[in-house]
């Protein structure tokens, strides 16, 4: 949308050659689309959207119950940043599917808006002098934190959605601290820019559509409209003093950004929405791939082979160990199937934003296994260990409210068939509203009261 500055006029032999303008020169940026109205509208969308992303991101971290056990906590040095943590509930059962689906889908849909906002304010990155006062220095610092934090969060988030962990360190740790850096810049920038924003709103700029030099010319000394336009333009440091001929209208630019966001929405939302949109989720690796037919034909995040679980480990001599005050109880799969079986209709929802529709799980209630371990009345939390040999979350901890919920199962079957090896055969955990990684697959041992 920017056009190059006009070429310099030929100089005579007597006059020095005129150099082309630099990015620090307001005349370098010539798009007529730029202006306070365009930037303010995008900023309003981001204000709502990024606030939603921050809140749902914090909820995602709380869903792991990180203060329950070290195996659940990927940011043990978070300190006071975990002040908001609470015991994650099991009602409603679709809670994590909703919050994390919103987090990822809205985040992807906001990418065109974020890029357009950065384009709209790019002249400010080259403004000279870089620092004019202490207040201006604080504003520039807040901008570094805001822009840097937003780009970092979006890049790592998209890479996580695509399961491309090319960055060093844990995604959980990087994304968590990056979110707080971004939010700090976000709040500081909003506070610092609020006086100017109020001035612009009072000047009528958002209603007038952007003033240009010379607006209101010819108005008398008492010409209120001309004076108002002059005040508005003085506040609009993004508008070009020498705009080029428009190649797209401001309305067209809004439509372009909106179309881009709609495209990103349609190619991502299906990962967490049932129905035909699953086929349009081209940007979601688990949203459109065909997992195969039959009762086990729904998405998975990791296969048995990828984490070192072999069929031989899950059959033959496999026994589930249930530990507690009553000692160790060893149960074969046949013995588990002989116990009272219960059915739960629950989805699987993962941090990458994808989720399944409700699946019909059948198995033994966790609270019944707690009774075998020596807790017949008020079962405590449980520490779950897997046959998994490699990768994160080989073990996990569940709270007492998760164990006591009648829908929490050690599942043995799904949709009327035995679990497939990739879905956790011989047994897996299924808990309402819990992140997918805490629904441990290939369970080998349950230790009640260890968390």
N, C-alpha and C positions, 0 to 999 in steps of 0.2 A: 504494500500500500504506500510505501515511501517511494518517491521518485528522486533521481539524482539532482543536485543543485544545478541551476542553469549555468552554461559555460561562461567564462569571463569574456567580457567584450575585448576585442583586439585593442591593444594599447599602442599609443604613438611612440615614436622613438624617444620622446622627451619624458614620458611617464613610466614608472616602474611597472613590471608585470604583476597583475593581481593574482594572488594565490587562491586556490579553491578553499572554501570554508572547511573548518575542522569540525568534528563531532561536538566540540564544546561550543560552537557557534549555533545559536538558535535557528539561524537560517539554513543549517545543514539538514534539519528534519522538516520536510515539506509536506507531509501528508495532511490533507485537510480534515481527515477523520479524527486525528488526535484532538483532545480537548478534555476539559474537566467533566463534561457530561458523559462522554464515552467511558472515561476511566472510572467515574463514580458509579455508573451502572454496573460495570464489571466488578467493581469493588463490593457493591452491595450483594451480588450473587456469591462472591467468595466469602464475604463476611458470614453469611448464613451457612454456606456449604462447608467451609473449613471449620467452623465451630461444630457442626454436626460430625465431621470427621474426627475432630479432637475428642469429643465426648464418646463417640462409639469406639474409638481406639482405646481410651481408658477403660471402657467397659470390657473390651476384649481381653485386656490384661487382667482385670479383676476376675474374669471367668475362669482363669487358670488356677484360682485360689493360691496365689504365690506365697501368701503368708502361712500356708498350711504346712508345707514341707519343702525342703530344699530342691527336691527333684522337679517341683512345679515352678520354681522361681528361677527365671533366666536373668534377673537383674538384682542380685542379692545386695548390691551396694547402693540401692536407690535412695536410702535414707528417707527424708521427709517427703520425697516425691510420691511415696506410696500412702500418703495421709488419707486418701479417699477410699482405700480398699475395704471391701465388705464381703461377708459370706455370700458366695454366689448361689442364687436360688435354683430350684428345679421347676418352678412354675413361672410363667407358662413354659411348656416343654419346647416351644419353638423360639424362645427368647434369643439364644445365641445365633440361630439361623437368621433372625430378623436383624439384630444389631450388626453382625459381621457382614451380612449380605448388603446392608445399607453402606457400611464403611467402604467396602471395596467397589461396589457399583457406582456410588456417588463420587468416590475418589477418581475413578477412571473417567467418568462423564465430565468432571471438572477440568480435565487436562487442557482442552481447547480454551476454556475461560482463563485459566492461569497463564497460558502462553500469550493470549491476547492482552491480558492485563500487563504482563511484562513488556510486551511490545509498546503498549500505550505510554509507559513511563520511562522508556529507555533514554530519552534525552536527559533525564535527571542523573543518570549514571555518569554522564560526561560533563556535567555542569561545573564551571569554574567560578570562583575558587572552590576546592572540594569541601572546605570547612569555613564558614563565615562567622560562627559564634559557637558558644557552648551548646546552646539549644540546637543549633544546626548540626553540630557534631553528634549529639545524642540521636537526632533524627536519622543521620546517616548510619550510625551504628545499628539502630533498630531496623533499618532497611536491609543491612547486611544479614542480620539474624533472620529477618522475615523471609527475604528472597532465598538466601542460602538454605534455611531450614525447610522451606516449602519445596524447593527443588530436590533436596536430599530425601525428604519424606516421600515425594511422588516417585522418584527414581527407584528407591529401595522397595517401595510398596509394589510397583509394577513388576520389578524383578522377582519379588516373592510370589506374586500371583502366577507368574510364568515358571516358577520353580527354578530360576536361574540365580544361584547364589554365588555370583562372581565377586562380591564384595568381601573384604576380610572381616572375620568375627561373626558373632551371632546376630541374625536378623532381629530377634526379639530385643536384644540389648540396644543395637543401633537405632532401631525404629522408635523404641521407647524414649531414649534420651534425645533423639532428633526431634521428636514431637514436643518435648518440653522446651528445647531451644527455639523452635519455631513459635510456640505459643508465647514465650517471653517476648520475642520480637514483635509478634502480632499485637499483644496488649500495649507494649511501649509505643509502637508506631500509631496505634489507634488513639492513644492519649495525646501524643504529640501533634497529630494532624487534626484533632477534633476542633480546635479554634478556627483553623482555616476552613475546614469543611462547613462549619456553621456560618462563617462569613459568606462562603460561596452560595450556600442555600438561601441566606437572607438576600443576597444580591439578585436572585432570580435566574442565575445561570442555568440551573437544571431545567427550568421551564422555558427559557428563551432559546436553548439549543446551541449556545456558544457564540460569543461576540467576537468580532474581528477588529483590527485597528481601523479607526475611522467610523465605527458604528456610532450613530447618534450625532454625526457631524452636522453642523448647521443648527443644532438645537440651541436655544437661547440659554441665558444664564440660569434660568429656572427650569430648563428641560430635564425633568426627572428621569425619563427613559434613557436619554443620552448619558446622564451621569451614572445611572445604574449600570448601563452597558460598559462604561469606562471602568467602573469599579470591578465588574465581573471579569473583564479582560486582564486587568492588572493581577487578579488572583489566578488566572488561567495561564500558568507558566508552561503548559504542555502544548498550547496552540501555536502553530507556526506563524511567525510574523509575515512570511512570504509564502503562503500555501500554493502548491502546484495545482494544476487542473485535476479535479477528482477523477479517479478511475473506478471508484466505488463510493456509494453514499454511506453515510453513517448508519442508516437503517440497513443497508446491504451488508455492512460489516457486522452488525449485530446478528443478522440472519445467517451469515457465514459461520460465526462462532456457534450460534444455536444449532445449526445443522451438524457441525462437527461434534458437538456434545451429544446430540441425538444419535448420531452414528455410533459413538463410543458406548452409549447406553444400550442400544439394540444389540451390539456385538459382545456385550458383557453380562447384561442383566439375567440372561437365561441360565447362567450358572447357578442361580439361587431361586429361580422361579419355575414352577412346574408348567408344562404345556409346550406349545410350538416354539416359544422363545429359546428353548434349549438348543434348537437347531441353528439359531442365529448367533449363538455365543462363540463367534469365530476367534475372538481374542482370549478366550478362556480355555486353557488346555483340558480342563475337566468338565467343561460345559457342553461340548459338542461331540467329544470322542465317544464312539460306541463301545460300551464296556462288555458287550455280548448280551445274549438273550438269557431267558430263564430266570429263576428266582434270585440268583446272585448277580443279575445284570444291572447293577448300579455302580456309581463311581467309587473309586478307591484313591487313596493318596500315595500308598506305597505297597508294592507287591511283596510277597513272601521272599522271592528270590533276591530282591534288592536289599533286604535286611538280614539275609543269611538264614532264613527259616526253611528247613527242608521238610518234605512230606514225611520222612522217617522220624523226624523230631515230634511230629504232631500225631502219630499213630502208634500202634503197638504198645510200647511200654509207657506211654504218656500217662501221667497221673497229676491231678490238681492237688496241691498242698494247701490246706486251709489251717491257719495258725491263729491261736488265741489262748486265753486262760485254760481252756480245756486241753491244750496240747496241739499236736499236729495230727490232722486228719487227711488221709490220702484217698482220693476218689478217682476212679476211672470214668471215662465218658459214659459207659453203660450205667454206672451207679448214679451219675448225675442225671441221666435221662430217666432213671427209675424214680427220682424224687418228684415232688409236686411241681408241675410245669405251669408257667404263666406266660401270657402274651402281652407285649407292649407295642403300640404303634408309634414309632419315633423316627425322626430323620437323623442323618449324619450331617454335621455342619463343620467346616474347617476354616482355619485362619485365612486361607487364601481366598475366601469368599464364596467358594462353591458349596452347595449342599444338595442332598437328595430329597426327594419327597418322602413321606412317611413309609417306612418299611415295617413289616410285621415280624417282630423278633419273638422268639420263644425260648425259654430257659428257666433257670432257677433264680429266685429273688435273692439279691445280695443280703437282705436282712435274714433270710432263712439260713444262708451259709454262715452269717454272723452268729446265729443261735447254735449251730454246730460247733463254732469256735469258742463258745462259752459266754455269749451275750444274748440271752433269750429275750430280754425286755427292751433295753435301750442300746441298740448297737452303736458303736463309735465309728470313726472313720476307718478307712482301710488303705493299706499300702499294696499296690498291685504290681506284680513282676511278670515280665513276658519272656517267651522263648527267644525273642528277637536278639540277635547277636551284635548288631551294629546300628548306628543312627541314634537320633535324639528320641527322648521319651520311651526308652526301653522299660521304664517303670513310671508310675504316677501315683498320686495320692488323691483320694476322694473324701469329702467331708461327711460328717455323720448325717446331715440332712439328705445327702445324696444316697447314702446307704439305706436310710430308712424309707425313702420313697418307694412305694410298691411297684413303680414302673422300672426301677433300676434292676437290671438282670445280668447274670452271667449267661449270655445267650449261646445256645447250642445250634439253633436253627433259625432260618430267616425265610419268610414268604413260603413256608410249607416245605422247605428243603434243608438239608444239612448245610452249614456254612461251607463255602469254598475255602481253599487254603489261603487265597489272597484276601478273603474277608475275615480271616481270623481262626479258621478251624485249628484245633478242636473246640475252642471256647473263646469268647471275647466279652468285654464289658460293653454295656449300652446303658447310658444314663441320660435322663431328660435334661435339655438345655446346656449340656457340657460340650466344650470344644472337642472336635474329632480326636485329637491326640490323647485325650483323657479317656476315650472309649477304647482302652487298650486291647489289642488283638493278640492271639496266641498266648493266652494267660497260662502261666505256670504255677503262680503262688499268690495267695491272698492272706495278708497278715492284718487281722483286725486289732484295733487299739494301738497300732504302731505310729499313728500320726496324731 
